[in-house]
Amino acid sequence: VQLVESGGGLVQPGGSLRLSCAASGFTLNRYTMSWHRQAPGKERELVATIIGGTGGSTLYADSVQGRFTISRDNAKNTMYLQMNTLKPDDTAVYYCNAVLRGSYWGQGTQVTVSS
């Protein structure tokens, strides 16, 4: 099982970024996947979840509801996080997570929101 995040970078407040999480070693849409983030000096927090299976229900933290969208492309075996109207408080390292027989994490991608 391997998860590789990409798409992070520096963006101005109000801007957008799309993060990707490429999965290998398993079929992504069968399992519950999520995005988490960790800001300097803070604990890692759950940002968004997409439930495994055909339904693909989504859940969001209150702080990102209405601004972030989690999705997946089954053909590419990749999960995404579209982030709009970014704020300085969104600055963090973003990680993707998959729950199979255990919990798997990617290496993280840095998102910095600053003018």
Secondary structure as GFF3:
##gff-version 3
##sequence-region A 1 115
A	DSSP	beta_strand	2	6	.	.	.	ID=ss1
A	DSSP	beta_strand	9	11	.	.	.	ID=ss2
A	DSSP	beta_strand	17	24	.	.	.	ID=ss3
A	DSSP	three_ten_helix	28	30	.	.	.	ID=ss4
A	DSSP	beta_strand	33	38	.	.	.	ID=ss5
A	DSSP	beta_strand	45	50	.	.	.	ID=ss6
A	DSSP	beta_strand	58	60	.	.	.	ID=ss7
A	DSSP	beta_strand	68	73	.	.	.	ID=ss8
A	DSSP	beta_strand	78	83	.	.	.	ID=ss9
A	DSSP	three_ten_helix	88	90	.	.	.	ID=ss10
A	DSSP	beta_strand	92	99	.	.	.	ID=ss11
A	DSSP	beta_strand	103	105	.	.	.	ID=ss12
A	DSSP	beta_strand	109	113	.	.	.	ID=ss13
###
